[in-house]
Amino acid sequence: MKISHEKKERIEEQILSFLYSLAPKSAYTSHVAREIARDEEFVKILLQDLKKKTLVVEIKKNSSGEAYSRRIRWKISDSAYTIYKQKQN
């Protein structure tokens, strides 16, 4: 099944909205997928697209600086957070 570009953008907006609500904390891909009720692989692809647009930041290391072997955490970028904050007011 093919999803239109418009629907992908709406789902990306849902992802950004969720990450904005968590800011400054981050969330794993699986947690984001569960919150917006989508498949993890599909959400991962969308998150990577958002990363290319510099709207989200990928975190590949834990708090002690060790790299994750399979997991990735995501958070909204500072610039995207500022824009969302301005739109909320």
LINTA-V260217 format. One record per residue. OMEGA is omega in radians with two decimals (999 if undefined). Layout:
# LINTA-V260217
omega->OMEGA
omega->OMEGA
This chain:
# LINTA-V260217
omega->-3.12
omega->3.12
omega->-3.10
omega->3.13
omega->3.14
omega->3.14
omega->3.09
omega->3.12
omega->3.10
omega->3.11
omega->3.07
omega->3.08
omega->3.08
omega->3.13
omega->3.14
omega->3.12
omega->3.11
omega->-3.14
omega->3.08
omega->-3.13
omega->3.12
omega->-2.99
omega->0.05
omega->3.12
omega->3.11
omega->-3.14
omega->3.06
omega->3.13
omega->-3.12
omega->3.13
omega->3.10
omega->-3.13
omega->3.14
omega->-3.11
omega->-3.12
omega->3.07
omega->3.10
omega->3.11
omega->-3.10
omega->-3.12
omega->3.11
omega->3.12
omega->3.12
omega->3.10
omega->3.14
omega->3.11
omega->3.09
omega->3.05
omega->3.11
omega->3.09
omega->3.10
omega->3.11
omega->-3.11
omega->3.09
omega->3.06
omega->3.14
omega->3.14
omega->3.11
omega->-3.07
omega->-3.12
omega->3.10
omega->-3.06
omega->3.11
omega->3.05
omega->3.12
omega->-3.12
omega->3.03
omega->3.12
omega->-3.09
omega->-3.01
omega->3.07
omega->3.02
omega->-3.10
omega->3.00
omega->-3.14
omega->-3.13
omega->-3.12
omega->-3.13
omega->3.11
omega->3.11
omega->3.13
omega->3.13
omega->3.11
omega->-3.13
omega->3.11
omega->-3.13
omega->-3.14
omega->-3.10
omega->999
